[in-house]
Amino acid sequence: AMLYGSIVTFLGWTLYGLVSPRFELKNKHG
């Protein structure tokens, strides 16, 4: 259970890191 949680957290932060810059670019552009 602990290992699974670590993987989910890692994937969550990875997705956040990929999506966050796009939103920032959209906000700056718009």
mmCIF file as Biopython writes it, N, C-alpha, C and O atoms, coordinates in Angstrom:
data_model
#
loop_
_atom_site.group_PDB
_atom_site.id
_atom_site.type_symbol
_atom_site.label_atom_id
_atom_site.label_alt_id
_atom_site.label_comp_id
_atom_site.label_asym_id
_atom_site.label_entity_id
_atom_site.label_seq_id
_atom_site.pdbx_PDB_ins_code
_atom_site.Cartn_x
_atom_site.Cartn_y
_atom_site.Cartn_z
_atom_site.occupancy
_atom_site.B_iso_or_equiv
_atom_site.auth_seq_id
_atom_site.auth_asym_id
_atom_site.pdbx_PDB_model_num
ATOM 1   N N  . ALA A ? 1  ? 0.850  -1.205 0.000   1.0 0.0 1  A 1 
ATOM 2   C CA . ALA A ? 1  ? 0.000  0.000  0.000   1.0 0.0 1  A 1 
ATOM 3   C C  . ALA A ? 1  ? 0.880  1.247  0.000   1.0 0.0 1  A 1 
ATOM 4   O O  . ALA A ? 1  ? 0.598  2.209  -0.715  1.0 0.0 1  A 1 
ATOM 5   N N  . MET A ? 2  ? 1.938  1.232  0.796   1.0 0.0 2  A 1 
ATOM 6   C CA . MET A ? 2  ? 2.814  2.393  0.875   1.0 0.0 2  A 1 
ATOM 7   C C  . MET A ? 2  ? 3.529  2.611  -0.464  1.0 0.0 2  A 1 
ATOM 8   O O  . MET A ? 2  ? 3.652  3.743  -0.933  1.0 0.0 2  A 1 
ATOM 9   N N  . LEU A ? 3  ? 3.997  1.515  -1.073  1.0 0.0 3  A 1 
ATOM 10  C CA . LEU A ? 3  ? 4.697  1.645  -2.348  1.0 0.0 3  A 1 
ATOM 11  C C  . LEU A ? 3  ? 3.742  2.190  -3.406  1.0 0.0 3  A 1 
ATOM 12  O O  . LEU A ? 3  ? 4.113  3.054  -4.201  1.0 0.0 3  A 1 
ATOM 13  N N  . TYR A ? 4  ? 2.509  1.680  -3.413  1.0 0.0 4  A 1 
ATOM 14  C CA . TYR A ? 4  ? 1.511  2.135  -4.388  1.0 0.0 4  A 1 
ATOM 15  C C  . TYR A ? 4  ? 1.248  3.635  -4.218  1.0 0.0 4  A 1 
ATOM 16  O O  . TYR A ? 4  ? 1.123  4.367  -5.200  1.0 0.0 4  A 1 
ATOM 17  N N  . GLY A ? 5  ? 1.166  4.081  -2.964  1.0 0.0 5  A 1 
ATOM 18  C CA . GLY A ? 5  ? 0.928  5.500  -2.703  1.0 0.0 5  A 1 
ATOM 19  C C  . GLY A ? 5  ? 2.078  6.343  -3.221  1.0 0.0 5  A 1 
ATOM 20  O O  . GLY A ? 5  ? 1.870  7.433  -3.755  1.0 0.0 5  A 1 
ATOM 21  N N  . SER A ? 6  ? 3.302  5.831  -3.059  1.0 0.0 6  A 1 
ATOM 22  C CA . SER A ? 6  ? 4.471  6.577  -3.525  1.0 0.0 6  A 1 
ATOM 23  C C  . SER A ? 6  ? 4.438  6.725  -5.044  1.0 0.0 6  A 1 
ATOM 24  O O  . SER A ? 6  ? 4.764  7.783  -5.582  1.0 0.0 6  A 1 
ATOM 25  N N  . ILE A ? 7  ? 4.043  5.661  -5.721  1.0 0.0 7  A 1 
ATOM 26  C CA . ILE A ? 7  ? 3.981  5.700  -7.189  1.0 0.0 7  A 1 
ATOM 27  C C  . ILE A ? 7  ? 2.917  6.699  -7.638  1.0 0.0 7  A 1 
ATOM 28  O O  . ILE A ? 7  ? 3.145  7.484  -8.558  1.0 0.0 7  A 1 
ATOM 29  N N  . VAL A ? 8  ? 1.754  6.667  -6.984  1.0 0.0 8  A 1 
ATOM 30  C CA . VAL A ? 8  ? 0.672  7.581  -7.358  1.0 0.0 8  A 1 
ATOM 31  C C  . VAL A ? 8  ? 1.104  9.028  -7.135  1.0 0.0 8  A 1 
ATOM 32  O O  . VAL A ? 8  ? 0.831  9.905  -7.956  1.0 0.0 8  A 1 
ATOM 33  N N  . THR A ? 9  ? 1.781  9.263  -6.014  1.0 0.0 9  A 1 
ATOM 34  C CA . THR A ? 9  ? 2.241  10.626 -5.712  1.0 0.0 9  A 1 
ATOM 35  C C  . THR A ? 9  ? 3.263  11.073 -6.750  1.0 0.0 9  A 1 
ATOM 36  O O  . THR A ? 9  ? 3.235  12.214 -7.209  1.0 0.0 9  A 1 
ATOM 37  N N  . PHE A ? 10 ? 4.171  10.159 -7.117  1.0 0.0 10 A 1 
ATOM 38  C CA . PHE A ? 10 ? 5.199  10.490 -8.103  1.0 0.0 10 A 1 
ATOM 39  C C  . PHE A ? 10 ? 4.556  10.831 -9.451  1.0 0.0 10 A 1 
ATOM 40  O O  . PHE A ? 10 ? 4.934  11.807 -10.098 1.0 0.0 10 A 1 
ATOM 41  N N  . LEU A ? 11 ? 3.584  10.018 -9.864  1.0 0.0 11 A 1 
ATOM 42  C CA . LEU A ? 11 ? 2.908  10.273 -11.134 1.0 0.0 11 A 1 
ATOM 43  C C  . LEU A ? 11 ? 2.144  11.586 -11.067 1.0 0.0 11 A 1 
ATOM 44  O O  . LEU A ? 11 ? 2.105  12.343 -12.037 1.0 0.0 11 A 1 
ATOM 45  N N  . GLY A ? 12 ? 1.539  11.850 -9.919  1.0 0.0 12 A 1 
ATOM 46  C CA . GLY A ? 12 ? 0.770  13.081 -9.751  1.0 0.0 12 A 1 
ATOM 47  C C  . GLY A ? 12 ? 1.654  14.309 -9.914  1.0 0.0 12 A 1 
ATOM 48  O O  . GLY A ? 12 ? 1.293  15.261 -10.605 1.0 0.0 12 A 1 
ATOM 49  N N  . TRP A ? 13 ? 2.833  14.275 -9.261  1.0 0.0 13 A 1 
ATOM 50  C CA . TRP A ? 13 ? 3.759  15.411 -9.354  1.0 0.0 13 A 1 
ATOM 51  C C  . TRP A ? 13 ? 4.310  15.544 -10.767 1.0 0.0 13 A 1 
ATOM 52  O O  . TRP A ? 13 ? 4.550  16.654 -11.241 1.0 0.0 13 A 1 
ATOM 53  N N  . THR A ? 14 ? 4.514  14.397 -11.453 1.0 0.0 14 A 1 
ATOM 54  C CA . THR A ? 14 ? 5.031  14.435 -12.819 1.0 0.0 14 A 1 
ATOM 55  C C  . THR A ? 14 ? 4.018  15.104 -13.742 1.0 0.0 14 A 1 
ATOM 56  O O  . THR A ? 14 ? 4.370  15.960 -14.553 1.0 0.0 14 A 1 
ATOM 57  N N  . LEU A ? 15 ? 2.747  14.699 -13.608 1.0 0.0 15 A 1 
ATOM 58  C CA . LEU A ? 15 ? 1.701  15.297 -14.435 1.0 0.0 15 A 1 
ATOM 59  C C  . LEU A ? 15 ? 1.576  16.780 -14.119 1.0 0.0 15 A 1 
ATOM 60  O O  . LEU A ? 15 ? 1.422  17.605 -15.019 1.0 0.0 15 A 1 
ATOM 61  N N  . TYR A ? 16 ? 1.643  17.114 -12.831 1.0 0.0 16 A 1 
ATOM 62  C CA . TYR A ? 16 ? 1.539  18.515 -12.419 1.0 0.0 16 A 1 
ATOM 63  C C  . TYR A ? 16 ? 2.681  19.333 -13.032 1.0 0.0 16 A 1 
ATOM 64  O O  . TYR A ? 16 ? 2.475  20.461 -13.478 1.0 0.0 16 A 1 
ATOM 65  N N  . GLY A ? 17 ? 3.872  18.758 -13.049 1.0 0.0 17 A 1 
ATOM 66  C CA . GLY A ? 17 ? 5.026  19.459 -13.615 1.0 0.0 17 A 1 
ATOM 67  C C  . GLY A ? 17 ? 4.882  19.668 -15.116 1.0 0.0 17 A 1 
ATOM 68  O O  . GLY A ? 17 ? 5.372  20.655 -15.664 1.0 0.0 17 A 1 
ATOM 69  N N  . LEU A ? 18 ? 4.203  18.728 -15.780 1.0 0.0 18 A 1 
ATOM 70  C CA . LEU A ? 18 ? 4.035  18.856 -17.223 1.0 0.0 18 A 1 
ATOM 71  C C  . LEU A ? 18 ? 2.906  19.815 -17.571 1.0 0.0 18 A 1 
ATOM 72  O O  . LEU A ? 18 ? 2.995  20.554 -18.552 1.0 0.0 18 A 1 
ATOM 73  N N  . VAL A ? 19 ? 1.842  19.803 -16.768 1.0 0.0 19 A 1 
ATOM 74  C CA . VAL A ? 19 ? 0.659  20.616 -17.078 1.0 0.0 19 A 1 
ATOM 75  C C  . VAL A ? 19 ? 0.799  22.044 -16.578 1.0 0.0 19 A 1 
ATOM 76  O O  . VAL A ? 19 ? 0.331  22.975 -17.233 1.0 0.0 19 A 1 
ATOM 77  N N  . SER A ? 20 ? 1.438  22.230 -15.426 1.0 0.0 20 A 1 
ATOM 78  C CA . SER A ? 20 ? 1.555  23.565 -14.830 1.0 0.0 20 A 1 
ATOM 79  C C  . SER A ? 20 ? 2.175  24.598 -15.778 1.0 0.0 20 A 1 
ATOM 80  O O  . SER A ? 20 ? 1.610  25.680 -15.935 1.0 0.0 20 A 1 
ATOM 81  N N  . PRO A ? 21 ? 3.319  24.305 -16.416 1.0 0.0 21 A 1 
ATOM 82  C CA . PRO A ? 21 ? 3.943  25.281 -17.325 1.0 0.0 21 A 1 
ATOM 83  C C  . PRO A ? 21 ? 3.003  25.686 -18.462 1.0 0.0 21 A 1 
ATOM 84  O O  . PRO A ? 21 ? 3.025  26.834 -18.907 1.0 0.0 21 A 1 
ATOM 85  N N  . ARG A ? 22 ? 2.176  24.746 -18.932 1.0 0.0 22 A 1 
ATOM 86  C CA . ARG A ? 22 ? 1.267  25.066 -20.037 1.0 0.0 22 A 1 
ATOM 87  C C  . ARG A ? 22 ? 0.245  26.097 -19.584 1.0 0.0 22 A 1 
ATOM 88  O O  . ARG A ? 22 ? -0.070 27.031 -20.320 1.0 0.0 22 A 1 
ATOM 89  N N  . PHE A ? 23 ? -0.271 25.927 -18.373 1.0 0.0 23 A 1 
ATOM 90  C CA . PHE A ? 23 ? -1.253 26.884 -17.867 1.0 0.0 23 A 1 
ATOM 91  C C  . PHE A ? 23 ? -0.603 28.249 -17.675 1.0 0.0 23 A 1 
ATOM 92  O O  . PHE A ? 23 ? -1.217 29.283 -17.935 1.0 0.0 23 A 1 
ATOM 93  N N  . GLU A ? 24 ? 0.646  28.240 -17.215 1.0 0.0 24 A 1 
ATOM 94  C CA . GLU A ? 24 ? 1.346  29.503 -17.006 1.0 0.0 24 A 1 
ATOM 95  C C  . GLU A ? 24 ? 1.553  30.217 -18.344 1.0 0.0 24 A 1 
ATOM 96  O O  . GLU A ? 24 ? 1.405  31.436 -18.429 1.0 0.0 24 A 1 
ATOM 97  N N  . LEU A ? 25 ? 1.895  29.454 -19.387 1.0 0.0 25 A 1 
ATOM 98  C CA . LEU A ? 25 ? 2.101  30.050 -20.703 1.0 0.0 25 A 1 
ATOM 99  C C  . LEU A ? 25 ? 0.790  30.626 -21.228 1.0 0.0 25 A 1 
ATOM 100 O O  . LEU A ? 25 ? 0.770  31.705 -21.820 1.0 0.0 25 A 1 
ATOM 101 N N  . LYS A ? 26 ? -0.319 29.888 -21.004 1.0 0.0 26 A 1 
ATOM 102 C CA . LYS A ? 26 ? -1.623 30.362 -21.472 1.0 0.0 26 A 1 
ATOM 103 C C  . LYS A ? 26 ? -1.988 31.660 -20.762 1.0 0.0 26 A 1 
ATOM 104 O O  . LYS A ? 26 ? -2.487 32.596 -21.386 1.0 0.0 26 A 1 
ATOM 105 N N  . ASN A ? 27 ? -1.739 31.714 -19.454 1.0 0.0 27 A 1 
ATOM 106 C CA . ASN A ? 27 ? -2.081 32.908 -18.684 1.0 0.0 27 A 1 
ATOM 107 C C  . ASN A ? 27 ? -1.237 34.096 -19.140 1.0 0.0 27 A 1 
ATOM 108 O O  . ASN A ? 27 ? -1.749 35.210 -19.256 1.0 0.0 27 A 1 
ATOM 109 N N  . LYS A ? 28 ? 0.049  33.868 -19.398 1.0 0.0 28 A 1 
ATOM 110 C CA . LYS A ? 28 ? 0.928  34.944 -19.841 1.0 0.0 28 A 1 
ATOM 111 C C  . LYS A ? 28 ? 0.533  35.395 -21.253 1.0 0.0 28 A 1 
ATOM 112 O O  . LYS A ? 28 ? 0.557  36.586 -21.565 1.0 0.0 28 A 1 
ATOM 113 N N  . HIS A ? 29 ? 0.173  34.431 -22.089 1.0 0.0 29 A 1 
ATOM 114 C CA . HIS A ? 29 ? -0.167 34.755 -23.475 1.0 0.0 29 A 1 
ATOM 115 C C  . HIS A ? 29 ? -1.504 35.473 -23.535 1.0 0.0 29 A 1 
ATOM 116 O O  . HIS A ? 29 ? -1.687 36.405 -24.318 1.0 0.0 29 A 1 
ATOM 117 N N  . GLY A ? 30 ? -2.446 35.028 -22.691 1.0 0.0 30 A 1 
ATOM 118 C CA . GLY A ? 30 ? -3.798 35.583 -22.721 1.0 0.0 30 A 1 
ATOM 119 C C  . GLY A ? 30 ? -3.901 36.828 -21.882 1.0 0.0 30 A 1 
ATOM 120 O O  . GLY A ? 30 ? -4.973 37.426 -21.794 1.0 0.0 30 A 1 
#
